[in-house]
Amino acid sequence: MKSNGSAKSKYPVVLIVDDIEDNLDLIEFSLKRKPVTLLRATSGKKCLAIAKEKTPDIIVLDIQMPGMDGFETLQQLKMNPITSPIPVIMLTAQHKEPDSIEKGFTLGADEYLTKPIEVEELFVRIRMLIRMQQLKEELDKTKTDFMAMLIHDLRSPLISIKSVVDLLKEFEPGKVIQKDHVDMFTSADVSLDQMLTLINNFLDLSKYNAESITLYRESVPLHMLIENVMKKFEFQFKQKQIALEQAVGRDLPEAYIDAQKTQQVFLNLLENALKFTEHGGKVRIDAKVQNGKNGDITHGTFIQVSITDTGIGINDDEINKLFQPYQQTASALSISEKGTGLGLSICKIIIEAQGGTIHATSDPGKQTTFYFTVPVAQQN
């Protein structure tokens, strides 16, 4: 938690508020061996001033105080945007009735303790509230970062599509369409696919969380699916001068898959390879039949597909992060083209739902290969 008080101490900063000095002395003495830094205030007004200046990590606030009592002090704390995020533990010796407790929570209190204070319990509550606050801040940051990446992912293809629409508005009737125009139309088509893929990623993740992903499986010639996806990316790979190759034989047996969702896997993986491969690099798609054991699968025949890029690579300790939703590796954070962190997790969902497995290997600075398997269609 960011705070002026915390910046001056490696320990959590706790502001204790009580109008009786002896009570403050007792609490301070009891907590002196604990890893906390204590601040003191003997009135509601002093509490407000110190809280605004020091922004402690926790406030322990007595209710029974002359002048401005604990309830009014709490109300003032929550009205100030500087102090409103600070967790507050209400402290009292007399207000034990439910109405009093309800009033404190209604005004924004986070915890409620009665005197005499059990020091260990107070310390546990302090640690718990600080951890909860840290988790909230981490969640807020994750949400902010995710929204920024989502906006970027949606904005980029929209710009490409808009450029084509602007061209069409200026296009004169009867004018011959040039190759550059065709390239722009192709780019817009890929951009639409990217937006649809992103939307499908969200839908599939939601379905997966609800355990309701639906598959429409059929026998599919894998080489045709791969060629179709490669055509969609042809223009973008050309723009970055990246060679896109495939060595998938037409004699490969057909796969038993959901064609649309498996195409989504290819789209996600090729987009990922494009993003992390520098100008002049290479991306290659291979496929081969794999018999017998396949990871956790103990029988059957599978086709193993591999997509290898000559990109920046991934550190070994981050490989496990790749297929977790919303995760960003150091490699992902180092490039200008950020993403939502959903594409690879969706690949895992789709492949595993079809009975296959997916994993990756990498040699940082040289290449990365993603492998996934899909079942072979049964021969009649």
C-alpha atoms as one frame of an Amber mdcrd trajectory, in Angstrom:
protein
   0.000   0.000   0.000   1.448   3.337  -0.995   1.574   5.790   1.870   3.764
   8.607   3.145   4.095   6.780   6.446   4.980   3.487   4.788   7.616   5.162
   2.649   9.546   6.053   5.829   9.290   2.609   7.415   9.672  -0.957   6.267
   6.842  -1.884   8.662   3.104  -1.153   8.309   2.180   2.248   9.780  -0.688
   2.109  12.283  -2.425   5.197  13.651  -3.982   4.608  17.109  -6.680   7.089
  18.132  -7.847   7.343  21.769  -8.518  10.376  23.981  -6.886   8.677  27.007
  -3.087   8.813  26.932  -2.764   5.799  29.253  -4.660   3.676  26.727  -2.325
   4.805  23.958   0.700   4.038  26.148  -0.649   0.567  26.878  -1.285  -0.237
  23.201   2.081   1.160  22.180   3.851  -0.891  24.873   1.963  -4.037  23.853
   2.821  -3.625  20.175   6.391  -2.396  20.523   7.844  -5.825  19.763   5.634
  -6.266  16.728   6.762  -5.301  13.210   4.629  -2.149  13.051   5.297   1.593
  13.214   2.864   3.421  15.511   1.416   6.912  15.246  -0.758   8.447  18.008
  -3.713  10.820  18.098  -5.760  11.902  21.142  -8.785  13.311  19.328 -10.817
  12.981  16.171  -9.442  16.262  14.786  -5.839  15.169  15.352  -6.654  11.838
  13.723  -7.926  13.591  10.584  -4.857  15.829  10.391  -2.339  12.982  10.885
  -4.206  10.652   8.531  -4.196  13.276   5.782  -0.493  14.077   6.253   0.909
  10.577   6.883  -1.677   8.317   5.158  -1.060   5.361   7.500  -1.773   1.792
   6.445  -4.346   1.194   9.219  -6.298   3.358  11.670  -7.415   1.916  15.031
 -10.153   4.323  16.105 -11.809   4.570  19.528 -15.536   5.376  19.425 -15.958
   7.030  22.854 -14.167  10.385  22.546 -15.326  13.863  23.625 -16.160  16.409
  20.949 -15.775  14.502  17.701 -16.492  10.859  18.508 -15.281   7.842  16.549
 -18.352   7.670  14.307 -18.034  11.303  13.192 -14.277  10.885  12.738 -14.851
   7.797  10.606 -17.406   9.666   8.516 -14.922  12.515   7.917 -12.167  10.045
   6.997 -14.367   8.369   4.386 -15.439  11.708   2.894 -11.837  12.698   2.136
 -10.446  11.013  -1.035  -6.950  11.015   0.514  -7.962   9.085   3.635 -11.015
   7.148   2.430  -9.032   4.078   1.225  -7.376   3.585   4.652  -8.848   0.548
   6.488 -10.303   1.400   9.919 -10.684  -0.824  12.983 -13.295   0.552  15.391
 -12.421   0.191  19.096 -14.807   0.513  22.029 -15.423  -0.607  25.598 -19.138
   0.176  25.742 -20.788   0.146  22.307 -21.334  -3.604  22.051 -24.937  -3.565
  20.898 -25.671  -4.613  17.294 -26.959  -1.151  16.305 -23.613   0.409  17.170
 -21.690  -2.227  15.233 -24.018  -1.842  12.254 -23.546   1.934  12.315 -19.752
   1.538  12.232 -19.840  -0.844   9.292 -22.373   1.343   7.480 -20.017   4.315
   7.790 -17.157   2.293   6.319 -15.405   0.520   9.202 -13.522  -2.637   8.233
 -13.239  -4.349  11.626 -14.689  -3.985  15.124 -12.862  -4.802  18.405 -13.825
  -4.248  22.042 -11.636  -3.386  25.008  -9.670  -4.761  26.735  -7.636  -5.365
  23.585  -6.100  -8.727  22.881  -2.808  -7.619  21.327  -2.354 -10.771  19.252
  -5.867 -10.463  17.849  -5.310  -6.783  17.024  -2.052  -7.601  15.277  -3.685
 -10.412  13.269  -6.496  -8.054  12.197  -3.931  -5.412  11.194  -1.992  -7.889
   9.064  -5.175  -9.246   7.493  -6.469  -5.789   6.543  -3.123  -4.734   5.101
  -2.982  -7.895   2.992  -6.537  -7.331   1.799  -5.654  -3.763   0.860  -2.591
  -4.944  -1.051  -4.676  -7.514  -2.916  -7.252  -4.855  -3.780  -4.533  -2.563
  -5.147  -3.048  -5.436  -7.150  -6.499  -6.247  -8.535  -7.120  -2.588  -9.432
  -3.771  -2.456 -11.236  -4.512  -5.704 -13.061  -7.900  -4.352 -14.147  -6.343
  -1.083 -15.324  -3.579  -2.860 -17.239  -6.047  -5.318 -18.725  -8.395  -2.574
 -19.915  -5.461  -0.730 -21.501  -4.404  -3.905 -23.341  -7.985  -4.675 -24.369
  -8.460  -1.167 -25.769  -5.174  -1.528 -27.666  -6.185  -4.924 -29.077  -9.540
  -3.561 -30.270  -8.218  -0.209 -31.467  -5.468  -1.554 -33.764  -7.733  -3.604
 -36.077 -10.353  -0.849 -36.094  -7.763   1.618 -37.425  -6.925  -0.802 -40.241
 -10.601  -1.329 -41.085 -11.294   2.420 -40.990  -8.489   3.104 -43.474 -10.172
   0.728 -45.955 -13.566   2.337 -45.382 -12.015   5.785 -45.986 -10.473   4.482
 -49.225 -13.824   3.109 -50.392 -15.522   6.451 -49.722 -13.061   8.146 -52.072
 -13.124   5.381 -54.681 -14.536   6.572 -58.005 -17.033   4.347 -59.881 -15.359
   2.443 -62.701 -11.861   2.890 -61.300  -9.640  -0.194 -61.587  -8.706  -1.822
 -58.291  -4.931  -1.901 -57.852  -2.860  -4.525 -56.036  -2.279  -2.060 -53.169
  -6.042  -1.848 -52.730  -6.329  -5.635 -52.598  -3.585  -5.715 -49.960  -5.513
  -3.179 -47.897  -8.708  -5.227 -48.193  -6.760  -8.303 -47.091  -5.353  -6.405
 -44.119  -8.851  -5.260 -43.136 -10.107  -8.844 -43.392  -7.325 -10.021 -41.051
  -8.163  -7.174 -38.674 -11.776  -8.315 -38.577 -10.593 -11.846 -37.832  -8.442
 -10.506 -34.993 -11.379  -8.672 -33.460 -13.611 -11.726 -33.789 -10.872 -13.885
 -32.266 -10.543 -11.512 -29.325 -14.306 -11.542 -28.772 -14.371 -15.330 -29.112
 -11.541 -15.532 -26.567 -13.689 -13.753 -24.006 -16.721 -15.874 -24.801 -14.744
 -19.117 -24.646 -13.081 -18.147 -21.375 -16.497 -17.380 -19.907 -17.873 -20.708
 -21.141 -14.848 -22.548 -19.807 -15.297 -20.965 -16.379 -18.911 -22.083 -16.519
 -17.787 -25.521 -17.796 -20.018 -25.186 -20.847 -17.686 -25.015 -23.858 -19.438
 -26.609 -26.862 -17.580 -28.462 -29.621 -18.810 -29.330 -33.130 -16.295 -31.978
 -34.180 -15.840 -33.471 -37.604 -13.133 -34.966 -39.836 -11.003 -32.081 -41.143
  -7.976 -32.083 -43.501  -5.494 -30.206 -41.342  -3.381 -28.971 -44.251  -6.403
 -27.114 -45.693  -7.136 -25.462 -42.350  -3.500 -24.371 -42.039  -3.353 -23.022
 -45.593  -6.517 -21.009 -45.000  -5.090 -19.434 -41.826  -1.760 -18.698 -43.538
  -3.556 -16.807 -46.317  -5.175 -14.594 -43.737  -1.775 -13.630 -42.317   0.096
 -13.367 -45.612  -0.070  -9.574 -45.852   0.964  -8.955 -42.230   3.930 -11.320
 -42.439   4.994  -9.599 -45.662   4.848  -6.218 -43.949   7.322  -7.393 -41.283
   9.375  -9.312 -43.882   8.909 -12.521 -41.888   8.971 -15.780 -43.826   5.918
 -17.921 -43.100   6.497 -21.553 -44.048   4.680 -24.846 -43.597   5.613 -28.482
 -44.081   2.280 -30.196 -43.572   1.814 -33.024 -46.050  -1.458 -33.650 -47.825
  -1.056 -37.325 -46.907  -1.516 -36.476 -43.225  -4.624 -38.205 -41.842  -7.646
 -36.042 -41.141  -8.102 -34.643 -37.640 -11.239 -35.082 -35.532 -11.720 -31.496
 -34.378 -13.973 -28.487 -34.116 -12.672 -26.714 -37.241 -13.681 -23.195 -36.211
 -12.209 -23.410 -32.730  -9.040 -25.122 -33.941  -8.651 -22.359 -36.505  -8.878
 -19.971 -33.563  -5.923 -21.812 -31.999  -3.881 -21.332 -35.177  -4.884 -17.666
 -35.372  -3.828 -17.078 -31.762  -0.510 -18.903 -32.140   0.412 -17.256 -35.451
  -0.540 -13.832 -34.152   1.641 -14.534 -31.120   4.556 -15.616 -33.365   4.131
 -12.524 -35.543   4.126 -10.274 -32.502   7.356 -11.653 -31.012   9.368 -12.215
 -34.210  11.505  -9.354 -35.458  11.727  -8.129 -39.063  13.498 -10.658 -41.287
  12.673 -13.612 -39.038  10.937 -16.880 -39.815   7.879 -18.809 -38.630   7.403
 -22.458 -39.563   4.447 -24.823 -39.128   5.047 -28.580 -38.985   2.780 -31.544
 -38.296   3.314 -35.261 -37.826   1.422 -38.314 -36.636   2.063 -39.281 -33.029
   1.043 -42.756 -31.892   0.454 -44.185 -28.426   0.986 -42.217 -25.242   0.394
 -38.491 -25.426   0.946 -36.749 -22.117  -1.973 -37.763 -19.912  -3.652 -39.602
 -22.766  -2.969 -43.337 -22.709  -4.287 -44.458 -26.081  -5.240 -43.336 -29.544
  -3.470 -41.615 -32.397  -2.815 -37.913 -32.567  -1.422 -35.309 -34.884   1.230
 -33.120 -33.293   1.414 -29.605 -34.716   4.397 -27.374 -33.993   4.751 -23.652
 -34.689   8.316 -22.385 -34.406   9.366 -18.732 -34.539  12.791 -17.085 -34.464
  11.548 -14.504 -31.951  12.909 -13.159 -28.688  12.061 -16.279 -26.713  10.832
 -16.915 -23.174  12.768 -17.617 -19.992  12.399 -21.141 -18.559  10.915 -19.884
 -15.282   8.108 -18.134 -17.193   7.032 -20.974 -19.498   4.357 -22.064 -16.984
   2.805 -18.579 -17.072   2.100 -18.765 -20.785  -1.221 -20.574 -20.605  -2.628
 -18.756 -17.561  -5.300 -16.092 -18.243  -4.192 -12.431 -18.096  -0.539 -13.334
 -17.443   2.253 -11.346 -19.093   5.815 -12.653 -19.324   8.902 -10.439 -19.305
   9.119 -10.935 -23.083   5.550  -9.701 -23.514   6.219  -6.627 -21.408   9.375
  -5.801 -23.395   7.637  -5.246 -26.741   5.422  -2.391 -27.871   2.546  -4.645
 -28.995   0.862  -5.549 -25.721  -1.936  -8.096 -25.461  -4.684  -9.190 -23.107
  -2.906 -12.381 -22.082  -5.937 -14.445 -23.114  -4.897 -15.936 -26.464  -2.693
 -18.767 -25.198  -5.013 -19.652 -22.318  -7.836 -20.011 -24.861  -5.618 -22.275
 -26.988  -5.153 -24.511 -23.952  -8.900 -24.591 -23.288  -9.754 -25.561 -26.875
  -6.998 -28.143 -27.308  -7.634 -29.871 -23.985 -11.406 -29.868 -24.596 -10.690
 -31.893 -27.752  -8.544 -34.401 -25.844  -5.159 -32.983 -26.805  -2.304 -31.299
 -24.985  -0.337 -28.091 -25.523   3.057 -26.914 -24.327   5.993 -24.740 -25.358
   9.777 -24.803 -25.379  12.085 -21.857 -25.882  15.700 -20.937 -26.412  15.748
 -17.245 -25.384  17.103 -15.000 -28.114  16.862 -17.762 -30.743  13.500 -19.461
 -31.073  10.283 -20.611 -29.432   8.147 -23.593 -30.399   4.535 -24.229 -29.433
   3.339 -27.833 -29.690  -0.234 -29.053 -29.583  -1.954 -32.318 -30.418  -5.357
 -33.127 -31.886  -6.907 -36.588 -32.320  -6.883 -38.333 -35.669 -10.308 -39.032
 -37.162 -11.264 -42.708 -37.103 -11.045 -44.411 -40.467 -14.258 -46.003 -41.761
